[in-house]
């Protein structure tokens, strides 16, 4: 046997799920470099990667009991959390940048081409809003909070007082339904 059972990552996660701080420390020591490196590759800035590292391991502490060996290795679980949180952060940053750019552009008078692209954008917005209106309220709410308010899934869960898993499930189901609605519309156009 190469390693003691106590160093087995699955065993460590079970201990963490029971509130074992020492096991959490060993798990952190084992995987922090992996998570940080992946976060840095996704976010490009060391400060953002450090914040993400902290967020991921806070999530590990809180949700170690939700780890399922059947769904993948502890490494895959950590990397999936890291990827999801990085995407949330990038989307949030992108939305802030777009809002800033939109407010700057609002004061500028557009040229002829801008009217055409503005009409297309308005039509696209109406199409998306119409598709959103067809969703169940719970799915619509999480998607609106994510895409229009720029909230991460964790922030949505906190605001709604819902478990993070519930928010993720609603978001995934809502996006699948939206794809179906918008795919039907696009199929009719072409």
C-alpha positions as CSV (number, residue, x, y, z in Angstrom):
1,X,0.0,0.0,0.0
2,X,1.5,3.3,-1.1
3,X,-0.5,5.6,1.2
4,X,-2.3,5.2,4.5
5,X,-6.1,5.1,4.2
6,X,-6.1,8.4,6.2
7,X,-4.4,10.1,3.2
8,X,-6.9,8.7,0.7
9,X,-8.7,11.8,-0.7
10,X,-12.1,10.1,-0.5
11,X,-11.5,9.2,3.1
12,X,-10.3,12.8,3.8
13,X,-13.5,14.2,2.2
14,X,-15.7,11.9,4.4
15,X,-13.8,13.2,7.4
16,X,-14.2,16.8,6.3
17,X,-18.0,16.2,5.9
18,X,-17.9,15.3,9.6
19,X,-16.2,18.6,10.5
20,X,-12.6,17.2,10.8
21,X,-10.4,20.3,10.4
22,X,-7.2,18.2,10.3
23,X,-8.5,16.2,7.4
24,X,-9.5,19.5,5.7
25,X,-6.0,20.8,6.2
26,X,-4.5,17.6,4.6
27,X,-7.0,17.8,1.7
28,X,-6.1,21.5,1.2
29,X,-2.4,20.8,1.3
30,X,-2.8,18.0,-1.2
31,X,-4.9,20.0,-3.8
32,X,-4.4,23.7,-3.3
33,X,-1.7,23.9,-5.9
34,X,-3.9,22.1,-8.5
35,X,-6.8,24.4,-7.9
36,X,-4.7,27.5,-7.9
37,X,-3.0,26.6,-11.1
38,X,-6.2,25.8,-12.9
39,X,-7.9,29.0,-11.5
40,X,-4.9,31.1,-12.7
41,X,-5.1,29.6,-16.2
42,X,-8.8,30.5,-16.3
43,X,-8.7,33.9,-14.7
44,X,-5.2,35.1,-15.7
45,X,-4.7,37.2,-12.5
46,X,-3.0,35.8,-9.4
47,X,-5.2,37.8,-7.0
48,X,-8.4,36.5,-8.7
49,X,-7.0,33.0,-8.6
50,X,-6.3,33.3,-4.9
51,X,-9.8,34.5,-4.2
52,X,-11.2,31.6,-6.3
53,X,-9.0,29.2,-4.4
54,X,-10.4,30.4,-1.1
55,X,-14.0,30.2,-2.5
56,X,-13.5,26.6,-3.8
57,X,-12.1,25.3,-0.5
58,X,-14.9,27.1,1.5
59,X,-17.3,25.2,-0.7
60,X,-15.4,22.0,-0.1
61,X,-15.7,22.6,3.7
62,X,-19.4,23.2,3.4
63,X,-20.3,20.6,0.8
64,X,-17.9,17.7,1.3
65,X,-20.8,15.5,2.2
66,X,-22.2,16.0,-1.3
67,X,-19.2,14.5,-3.0
68,X,-20.1,11.3,-4.8
69,X,-17.4,8.8,-5.8
70,X,-19.6,7.5,-8.6
71,X,-19.6,10.9,-10.3
72,X,-15.8,11.2,-10.5
73,X,-12.6,11.6,-8.6
74,X,-12.0,14.2,-5.9
75,X,-9.7,16.0,-8.4
76,X,-12.4,16.1,-11.0
77,X,-14.9,17.3,-8.4
78,X,-12.5,20.1,-7.4
79,X,-11.7,21.1,-10.9
80,X,-15.4,21.2,-11.8
81,X,-16.1,23.5,-8.8
82,X,-13.1,25.7,-9.8
83,X,-14.3,25.9,-13.4
84,X,-17.9,26.7,-12.5
85,X,-16.8,29.5,-10.0
86,X,-14.3,30.9,-12.5
87,X,-17.0,31.1,-15.2
88,X,-19.4,32.8,-12.8
89,X,-16.6,35.3,-12.0
90,X,-15.8,35.9,-15.6
91,X,-19.4,36.5,-16.5
92,X,-19.9,38.9,-13.6
93,X,-16.8,40.9,-14.7
94,X,-18.0,40.9,-18.3
95,X,-21.4,42.1,-17.3
96,X,-19.9,45.0,-15.3
97,X,-17.7,45.9,-18.3
98,X,-20.7,45.8,-20.6
99,X,-22.8,48.0,-18.3
100,X,-20.0,50.5,-18.2
101,X,-19.6,50.5,-21.9
102,X,-23.4,50.7,-22.4
103,X,-23.7,53.7,-20.2
104,X,-20.8,55.4,-22.1
105,X,-22.4,54.6,-25.5
106,X,-25.8,55.9,-24.4
107,X,-24.5,59.4,-24.5
108,X,-23.0,59.0,-28.1
109,X,-25.2,59.6,-31.1
110,X,-25.0,56.6,-33.5
111,X,-24.4,56.5,-37.2
112,X,-26.7,54.8,-39.8
113,X,-25.2,51.3,-39.2
114,X,-25.8,51.7,-35.4
115,X,-29.6,52.0,-36.0
116,X,-29.7,48.7,-37.8
117,X,-27.6,46.9,-35.2
118,X,-29.7,48.6,-32.5
119,X,-32.9,47.2,-34.1
120,X,-31.4,43.7,-34.3
121,X,-30.4,43.9,-30.7
122,X,-33.9,45.1,-29.7
123,X,-35.4,42.2,-31.6
124,X,-33.0,39.8,-29.9
125,X,-33.9,41.2,-26.5
126,X,-37.6,40.9,-27.2
127,X,-37.1,37.3,-28.3
128,X,-35.1,36.4,-25.2
129,X,-37.6,38.1,-22.9
130,X,-40.5,36.3,-24.6
131,X,-38.7,33.0,-24.1
132,X,-38.0,33.8,-20.5
133,X,-41.7,34.5,-19.9
134,X,-42.5,31.0,-21.0
135,X,-40.3,29.5,-18.2
136,X,-41.5,28.4,-14.8
137,X,-41.1,31.3,-12.3
138,X,-38.3,29.5,-10.3
139,X,-36.2,29.0,-13.4
140,X,-36.9,32.4,-14.8
141,X,-35.9,34.1,-11.5
142,X,-32.5,32.4,-11.3
143,X,-31.7,33.2,-14.9
144,X,-32.7,36.8,-14.6
145,X,-30.6,37.3,-11.5
146,X,-27.6,35.7,-13.2
147,X,-27.8,37.4,-16.6
148,X,-29.5,40.7,-15.9
149,X,-28.3,41.4,-12.4
150,X,-24.8,39.8,-12.9
151,X,-25.1,37.6,-9.8
152,X,-23.1,34.4,-9.4
153,X,-24.9,31.1,-8.6
154,X,-23.7,31.4,-4.9
155,X,-25.0,35.0,-4.7
156,X,-28.4,33.9,-6.1
157,X,-28.6,31.0,-3.6
158,X,-27.9,33.5,-0.8
159,X,-30.4,36.1,-2.1
160,X,-33.2,33.5,-2.6
161,X,-32.3,31.5,0.6
162,X,-32.1,28.4,-1.5
163,X,-29.4,25.7,-1.6
164,X,-26.7,26.2,-4.2
165,X,-27.5,22.8,-5.8
166,X,-31.1,23.9,-6.3
167,X,-30.1,27.1,-8.0
168,X,-27.7,25.2,-10.3
169,X,-30.4,22.7,-11.2
170,X,-33.0,25.4,-11.9
171,X,-30.4,27.3,-14.0
172,X,-29.4,24.2,-16.0
173,X,-33.1,23.3,-16.6
174,X,-34.0,26.8,-17.5
175,X,-31.2,27.1,-20.0
176,X,-32.1,23.8,-21.6
177,X,-35.7,25.0,-22.0
178,X,-34.6,28.4,-23.4
179,X,-32.3,26.6,-25.9
180,X,-35.4,24.6,-27.0
181,X,-37.6,27.7,-27.3
182,X,-35.0,29.8,-29.1
183,X,-33.9,26.8,-31.3
184,X,-37.6,26.4,-32.4
185,X,-37.7,30.1,-33.3
186,X,-34.4,30.0,-35.2
187,X,-35.6,26.9,-37.1
188,X,-38.6,28.8,-38.3
189,X,-36.5,31.7,-39.5
190,X,-34.1,29.7,-41.7
